[in-house]
Amino acid sequence: MTVASNARTVRDAAFDVLRLHGLTTVFANPGSTEVSLLTDLPEDLRFVLALHEGSVVGAATGWALAREEPALVLVHTTAGLGNAVGALATARVNRAPLVVLVGQQDRRHLAQEPFLAGRLEGLAGDYPVRVEFPVRPQDVPGAIGRAVHAARAGRGPALVLVPMDDWAQPADDLPVPAAVVVRATVSADPTSVAEVAELLSEAAHPVLVTGSGADSTESWRALTALAERLDCPVWQEPFGARAGFPQDHRLFAGHLPADRQRVRQALAGHDMVLCVGAPFLRQYPYAQGTLTDAQVVVITDDPAEAHRAPAALAVVTDLPDFCDRLARLTPPRPSTRPPAARSAAPAPPAPGERLTPRHVLAALAERLPVDTVIVEETPSSRPDLHALLPARTPLGFLSAAMGGLGFALPAAVGVRMAQPRRPVVAVVGDGSSLYQIQALWTAVHYDVGAVFVVLANGRYAIMDKLAEQHGGKPPWPAFEEIDVAGLAEALGCPVRRIDDFTDLCAALDEICPTLADRAQPLVLEVTVGVGDEFRP
């Protein structure tokens, strides 16, 4: 069907839905099935190009988390969605709301599976919170509206699969079948608050475990008040992707380890464990036995997290309101607990001694502004990063909750684009950086002033350590020939190479005061040795 040039099209109607929900920035790596949507894009819609779909989704994830609003993603049929699946899985576990438009071949011959036709509905598995393939072209705008609400409510990617010819079809002269605004109650149930308060009052030695779900100004304030009234230690969940409590607070005990024996040791002596915004309790290697003999209560805003918790009580609720009410209802206890011990910074290396990741992290800790967002992807050094670089403000720490590599570089780009005045520093291993090195081009092209600190040891150190713990030799080689700084330069990104402690300190003294005002990215490649120990 041909449409008169002045007639309203599905594309026009879809743009209006996007504008209605503030989705005017589209992160994309386009293909031919998206040309009909993107050609002559209206000037009020911003197009952000990334050179691989992992970078597209990673940047959109950082943008969504930093703004606490859905981000818009466009990917190209099977190839694009297939490349993006790992990043979409990360977005789901990181609770990042994304609206993902997926291009498809022309609807009129899909039955014949033409070139570039995709079997898209199940390609991303169960990671999307919603997948829609509109029955008619005219259903596309409504599907986008519903995807916005699904992404926000489900805190994950919602997909809309759109054949390329749909955009030019005439739009319905009818209301879009999707609510403009959806309100959900956010007040906590007073009965549940009172029940948890009573359990806390009966506990002789309670302990708090906080997680990514509590990473907000309101939750931090309420949990700080609660911890101080209880005078109890506060642990961060194992493998937390965000910080659920100020990690420079005197009651912050550290990050729970990811194996059962050490978790039991950390929680020994406590008769009640209150998990807030965290699952109970993510582990890494499997081991026999229970995690704790204490009574467990889980407070979460994620129903799935509550359903799978081995807890005496799980409450699904709005976290800031619940925690605020709980803090006010909890009687104060005497303040007798001494401040938690902190990891000491290492001594500077001797002349000629090779830098270690701990040297780099300690140097960063001395110089970074309080509100810096640290985006982490250095698996072998993550315990040291936690010990030396505490999150001091909400969104002060961000990592891939899924565990897969390729998140930090594009996520740092997205966070900085969403909050252009906030310092953003990605700390990544050289092996990790290679998964989405293409994201540096996007940072350069769009004047994204993030700094990327690459700890270069020329190998997958985490894999070497795991093989060593398994009692054998790894079959994979080192890759000391790879020049990450050279790759960055080829993508147009400024770089600095660092080999010794004096140069490191001088570079950081120059760079750190500029972090809020930078309009240019920088890769700081620091040659480091491999640490002696890995205990996640």
Beta strands, then each sheet from edge to edge (+ up, - down):
strand 1: 25-28
strand 2: 46-49
strand 3: 71-75
strand 4: 98-104
strand 5: 130-132
strand 6: 157-163
strand 7: 206-210
strand 8: 234-236
strand 9: 252-255
strand 10: 272-276
strand 11: 295-300
strand 12: 313-316
strand 13: 373-377
strand 14: 397-399
strand 15: 424-429
strand 16: 451-456
strand 17: 495-498
strand 18: 522-527
sheet 1: 2+ 1+ 3+ 4+ 6+ 5+
sheet 2: 9+ 8+ 7+ 10+ 11+ 12+
sheet 3: 14+ 13+ 15+ 16+ 18+ 17+
end
